[in-house]
Amino acid sequence: AKDWEKSIISAEAWITIAHIRILTRRLARYCYR
């Protein structure tokens, strides 16, 4: 069960990182117009 919980946490972290990258790209495009 512990390994499964760790995998879920890592998956959530990966998703948050992906969202942050997308947001930063959007902000960069918006700012550098």
N, CA, C and O atoms as a Tinker XYZ file with bonds, in Angstrom:
   132  protein
     1  N      0.838000   -1.202000    0.000000    73     2
     2  CA     0.000000    0.000000    0.000000    64     1     3
     3  C      0.876000    1.256000    0.000000    63     2     4     5
     4  O      0.537000    2.253000   -0.637000    81     3
     5  N      1.986000    1.203000    0.707000    73     3     6
     6  CA     2.867000    2.378000    0.773000    64     5     7
     7  C      3.428000    2.718000   -0.606000    63     6     8     9
     8  O      3.473000    3.887000   -0.989000    81     7
     9  N      3.854000    1.699000   -1.349000    73     7    10
    10  CA     4.401000    1.951000   -2.690000    64     9    11
    11  C      3.334000    2.575000   -3.587000    63    10    12    13
    12  O      3.621000    3.465000   -4.387000    81    11
    13  N      2.091000    2.091000   -3.439000    73    11    14
    14  CA     0.994000    2.611000   -4.257000    64    13    15
    15  C      0.756000    4.089000   -3.940000    63    14    16    17
    16  O      0.565000    4.901000   -4.845000    81    15
    17  N      0.768000    4.429000   -2.649000    73    15    18
    18  CA     0.597000    5.826000   -2.246000    64    17    19
    19  C      1.724000    6.686000   -2.799000    63    18    20    21
    20  O      1.484000    7.803000   -3.258000    81    19
    21  N      2.942000    6.180000   -2.758000    73    19    22
    22  CA     4.082000    6.933000   -3.289000    64    21    23
    23  C      3.912000    7.186000   -4.780000    63    22    24    25
    24  O      4.223000    8.270000   -5.273000    81    23
    25  N      3.413000    6.175000   -5.499000    73    23    26
    26  CA     3.224000    6.331000   -6.943000    64    25    27
    27  C      2.169000    7.395000   -7.226000    63    26    28    29
    28  O      2.310000    8.174000   -8.169000    81    27
    29  N      1.108000    7.430000   -6.411000    73    27    30
    30  CA     0.063000    8.445000   -6.590000    64    29    31
    31  C      0.641000    9.836000   -6.345000    63    30    32    33
    32  O      0.385000   10.765000   -7.111000    81    31
    33  N      1.422000    9.976000   -5.272000    73    31    34
    34  CA     2.021000   11.275000   -4.950000    64    33    35
    35  C      2.934000   11.728000   -6.089000    63    34    36    37
    36  O      2.902000   12.894000   -6.485000    81    35
    37  N      3.737000   10.821000   -6.611000    73    35    38
    38  CA     4.655000   11.172000   -7.697000    64    37    39
    39  C      3.871000   11.569000   -8.945000    63    38    40    41
    40  O      4.265000   12.489000   -9.661000    81    39
    41  N      2.763000   10.876000   -9.204000    73    39    42
    42  CA     1.936000   11.196000  -10.372000    64    41    43
    43  C      1.341000   12.591000  -10.219000    63    42    44    45
    44  O      1.339000   13.374000  -11.169000    81    43
    45  N      0.835000   12.905000   -9.022000    73    43    46
    46  CA     0.279000   14.239000   -8.777000    64    45    47
    47  C      1.347000   15.303000   -8.945000    63    46    48    49
    48  O      1.087000   16.360000   -9.521000    81    47
    49  N      2.546000   15.034000   -8.447000    73    47    50
    50  CA     3.644000   15.984000   -8.578000    64    49    51
    51  C      3.967000   16.213000  -10.048000    63    50    52    53
    52  O      4.193000   17.348000  -10.467000    81    51
    53  N      3.989000   15.134000  -10.835000    73    51    54
    54  CA     4.283000   15.245000  -12.269000    64    53    55
    55  C      3.239000   16.106000  -12.964000    63    54    56    57
    56  O      3.568000   16.939000  -13.808000    81    55
    57  N      1.959000   15.894000  -12.594000    73    55    58
    58  CA     0.873000   16.672000  -13.206000    64    57    59
    59  C      1.030000   18.149000  -12.862000    63    58    60    61
    60  O      0.881000   19.012000  -13.728000    81    59
    61  N      1.332000   18.439000  -11.594000    73    59    62
    62  CA     1.491000   19.834000  -11.183000    64    61    63
    63  C      2.659000   20.482000  -11.920000    63    62    64    65
    64  O      2.568000   21.638000  -12.334000    81    63
    65  N      3.751000   19.746000  -12.084000    73    63    66
    66  CA     4.914000   20.273000  -12.810000    64    65    67
    67  C      4.532000   20.571000  -14.258000    63    66    68    69
    68  O      4.916000   21.604000  -14.806000    81    67
    69  N      3.777000   19.664000  -14.873000    73    67    70
    70  CA     3.356000   19.867000  -16.261000    64    69    71
    71  C      2.491000   21.120000  -16.368000    63    70    72    73
    72  O      2.667000   21.913000  -17.292000    81    71
    73  N      1.552000   21.308000  -15.426000    73    71    74
    74  CA     0.692000   22.489000  -15.443000    64    73    75
    75  C      1.515000   23.759000  -15.274000    63    74    76    77
    76  O      1.264000   24.755000  -15.953000    81    75
    77  N      2.492000   23.731000  -14.377000    73    75    78
    78  CA     3.343000   24.904000  -14.148000    64    77    79
    79  C      4.102000   25.254000  -15.427000    63    78    80    81
    80  O      4.211000   26.428000  -15.783000    81    79
    81  N      4.627000   24.239000  -16.121000    73    79    82
    82  CA     5.359000   24.501000  -17.364000    64    81    83
    83  C      4.448000   25.136000  -18.400000    63    82    84    85
    84  O      4.845000   26.078000  -19.086000    81    83
    85  N      3.214000   24.618000  -18.520000    73    83    86
    86  CA     2.259000   25.166000  -19.489000    64    85    87
    87  C      1.933000   26.615000  -19.132000    63    86    88    89
    88  O      1.906000   27.487000  -20.000000    81    87
    89  N      1.684000   26.864000  -17.841000    73    87    90
    90  CA     1.343000   28.219000  -17.410000    64    89    91
    91  C      2.495000   29.176000  -17.667000    63    90    92    93
    92  O      2.276000   30.299000  -18.121000    81    91
    93  N      3.726000   28.745000  -17.382000    73    91    94
    94  CA     4.880000   29.619000  -17.595000    64    93    95
    95  C      5.043000   29.929000  -19.079000    63    94    96    97
    96  O      5.387000   31.053000  -19.443000    81    95
    97  N      4.799000   28.946000  -19.936000    73    95    98
    98  CA     4.904000   29.189000  -21.381000    64    97    99
    99  C      3.861000   30.198000  -21.828000    63    98   100   101
   100  O      4.154000   31.096000  -22.617000    81    99
   101  N      2.620000   30.046000  -21.313000    73    99   102
   102  CA     1.552000   30.980000  -21.671000    64   101   103
   103  C      1.891000   32.384000  -21.186000    63   102   104   105
   104  O      1.710000   33.358000  -21.917000    81   103
   105  N      2.385000   32.487000  -19.947000    73   103   106
   106  CA     2.741000   33.795000  -19.405000    64   105   107
   107  C      3.875000   34.418000  -20.210000    63   106   108   109
   108  O      3.865000   35.620000  -20.473000    81   107
   109  N      4.852000   33.604000  -20.601000    73   107   110
   110  CA     5.976000   34.108000  -21.383000    64   109   111
   111  C      5.478000   34.660000  -22.719000    63   110   112   113
   112  O      5.889000   35.742000  -23.138000    81   111
   113  N      4.601000   33.921000  -23.381000    73   111   114
   114  CA     4.054000   34.394000  -24.660000    64   113   115
   115  C      3.287000   35.696000  -24.459000    63   114   116   117
   116  O      3.401000   36.620000  -25.264000    81   115
   117  N      2.504000   35.767000  -23.382000    73   115   118
   118  CA     1.688000   36.947000  -23.126000    64   117   119
   119  C      2.559000   38.156000  -22.807000    63   118   120   121
   120  O      2.270000   39.268000  -23.249000    81   119
   121  N      3.620000   37.941000  -22.045000    73   119   122
   122  CA     4.482000   39.050000  -21.620000    64   121   123
   123  C      5.374000   39.543000  -22.759000    63   122   124   125
   124  O      5.605000   40.744000  -22.899000    81   123
   125  N      5.874000   38.611000  -23.571000    73   123   126
   126  CA     6.851000   38.997000  -24.594000    64   125   127
   127  C      6.220000   39.378000  -25.929000    63   126   128   129
   128  O      6.909000   39.411000  -26.948000    81   127
   129  N      4.917000   39.669000  -25.936000    73   127   130
   130  CA     4.298000   40.217000  -27.139000    64   129   131
   131  C      4.765000   41.653000  -27.293000    63   130   132
   132  O      4.375000   42.331000  -28.243000    81   131
